[in-house]
C-alpha cells in the first residue's frame, strides 16, 4: 500500500494548499540545465514548489542537504530563476528534472499526487511521515536581484510546507551554495567566510607568499552583482 505513513493525498493537499498554484491560462515551464528561468513576476509558484521538491529530494538522499539557488545569472534584471543543487555539490540529477517540471506545473492536488507517486513508487513504506521529513534540510542562497528576497521567501515557504529544515545563506554566489552543500554533507566548515579562507589559502599555496606580494593591483568589476560581496570577502581572506 503506497499510502502507508503520511497518506499521499494528504501530502499532495498540504503542498498544493500551502502556497501559490500555477496561474490559469499560462503555459508550462520546464526545468533545464540552468534550472527554471523566466520573468520574475511569473515565478511565484515555481519558487514555492522548488522548495517543496528540494525537501523531498533531501529525504530520498538520506536527509543529506540539498541546495536551492535563486538566481538568473546573466539574464536581464527583470528575470529571475532557481535551481537545485544535489548532495555532492553538483547539478540536480537528470532523472529529477522531470519531477521538477511536473511539480512546478501541477495545477491540482491530483497533479501533485502524480508527482509524489512517481518519486516514491519504489518505496515500500509509501510516503515519508511528517517526522521523517523534519530531518531533511534545504540550503538556500540568492543573488542581488530586486525580486530575489521575495523569491527566496517562497522557496523557504515550500520547505516549511513539507516540514523540512532550512539553512538560509542569504546573499550568495552560485558556487558558494554548491560548495556549502558539499561541505555540509561532509560535516566540514561551510560558511561564506570558510569559503573565502579555503580559496585564499589555495591561491596563496599555488603562488607562494613572495610572488603574491609582488603582484600588481587588480581591479575587478562585478557589475553590482552578488560577486562583489564575495570578492570583498576573498580580499579580506587574502590579507
N, C-alpha and C positions, 0 to 999 in steps of 0.2 A: 504494500500500500504506500504509494508515493506521498500520501498526505500525513504520514506519521510525524510526530514532533509538532511544529507550528504549521497548521493547515495551510496548504498552498494558496487557496483562495483568500485566506485571511492575510497572508503576506502580500499578495498582489493588491488587495484592497488598501493595506497600510501604505504601500509605496504609491499607489495611484492617488489616494486621498491626502497623503502627507505633503504634497507640493503641487506646483503647476503642471498642467497637462498640455500636450501639443495644441496649437491654435487650429481651429476648424478652417478648412479650406486651404491650408498651407501644405506644400509638398513635403516629401520626406527628406531628411538629411542623412548623409552617410558618414560613417567613421572611416577615415583613411589613414595614410601614413602619418600625417600631421594631426590626427585626431579629428575633432569637429571644428570647422571654421566657417563663419558667416557674419552677417551684420549683427552687431552686438544686441540689438533690440529683439532679435529673433531667437536668441539662445536661452531664454529664461527656463523653459522646461528642460532643455538639453543639459544645462549645468546641474540642475537638481537630480536628474536621472543618472548622470555620471557619478555623482556622489553615492547614489544607491548601488550602482553596478560595481564601483570600486570596493564598496563594503563587502559585497558578495564575492568578488574576486579574492579579497583578503581571506575570507573564510575558506574558500576552496584551496588556498595555498597555505593551509595550516596556520592561519591567522598571522602570517607574515605581513609586514607593512606594504601597502600599495600607495603609489603616489598619484596625485592629480595636479596638473599644472594648468592654470588659467592664463593663456597667452595666445596671441596670433602672430608672434614673431615679427616678420617684416610686412605683414598685411597693413592696409590703410588704418588710420586711427579709429574710424567708425566701426571697424570689425573687431571681433574677438574670437577666441577659440578655447578648446580644452582638450587635454589628452591624458591618458592613463599610463603610469609607469609601473612595470612589473617588479617583483621582489628582487631580481638581480640588478635593478637599476636600468634595465633595458626597456625597449618598447613593449607595449601590450602584446601578448601572444596573438598571432594572426587569427587563430580559431575563435578568439573572443571579440574580434572586430564586428562580426555579425551580431553577436549578443548586444554589443553597444548600439549598433544601428537600430536593432529592433526595440531595445529598451527606450531609446530616445524618441522613437516614433509611435510607441504604444498608446493608442487612443482610448482604451477602456481597460477595466480591471482584467477582463478575459485576455486582452492582448498581453498585459504584463504577466498574467498566468502562464501564457505560452512561452514567454522568455524564461521564466523560472523553471518550467518543466524541461526546457532544453538544457539549462545549466545543470540541474540536479537529477537528470533522468537516470544516471547510473548510481546514485547514492541510495543505498538500501534503506537508510533511516528516513528518507524523504527530505523535506526542507529542514534547515537548521532551526533550532529553537531561539527564542529571544536571548536567552542566557548565552548560547553559543556565539551568536552574532556580537555580543558585547565584548568578546575577546578579540575581535577583528579591529584593525587600525588603518586609517587612511591619512596620508600626509599631504597637506595642501599648500601650494605656493601660487603666487600670482605676479603678473607684471605691472607696469605703471599706467596702463590704460585707464581712462576715467571710469569705464564700465567694470573694471576688474574687482573692486571691492564688493559690489553687489553680486557679481557672478560667483565670487569666492564664497559669499554667504549662502548662496543657493546650493553650491556643492556641499557645504557643511550641513545644510538642512537635509540633504539627501542621506548623508552619513548618519545623522541623528535619527531619521525616519526608520533606518534599518537597525538602530540600536548599537552601532559600532562606535569606536573611539576615533577622535580626530586630533591630529597634531598640526597646528597651523604655523607654517613657517613665515607667513606674511609675504612681503616683497622678496621675490627670489628669481634668479635666473633659472632657465630650464635645466642647465647642467647641475645647479645646486640642488634642485629637487631630486634629480636622478641619483646624485651622489648621496644625498641624505637617506634615501630609501635603501640603497645598497648598504650603507654604513649601519643603519638601524637593524637591518636583518642579519648583520654580522656582530651585533652588540658592540659597535665601535662608535667613537665620537661622531656627531652628525650635524652640529650647528654650523651656521654661516662662518663663524669665527674659526671653527675647526677646519672648514673647507679652505679658507684663505691661508691658514697656517700650513695645511698639508701641501698646497700647491706652491706656496712661497718656499718651503723647505726643499721641495723637489727642484724648483728653479735654481735656487742657490747651490744645491748639490751638483746640478748639471754644469753651472758656470764656474763655480768657485767664488769665494768671497772677494778675492783680489780682482778678478776680472769683472765681477758685478760692480765693484766700486769705481771702475774706470769707464763704465758705460755712460754715454751722453744722455741728457734728459730725453724722455719720451712723452709725447702728448697724445692722449687717446680721446677721440671724440665719440661718445656713446649716444649721441643724438637724443639726449634727455630720456633715455630708456633705463630699464632696471639694471643694465650692465654698469651704469655709472656708479651705483651703490656698491656693486661687487668690486669694481676697480679701486674704490676708496678703501675697502676692506683689505684687498690684496696689497695695496700700497702700504698700509699700516703694518701688515704682517711682514713685509719685506724690510721694514725699518727705513 
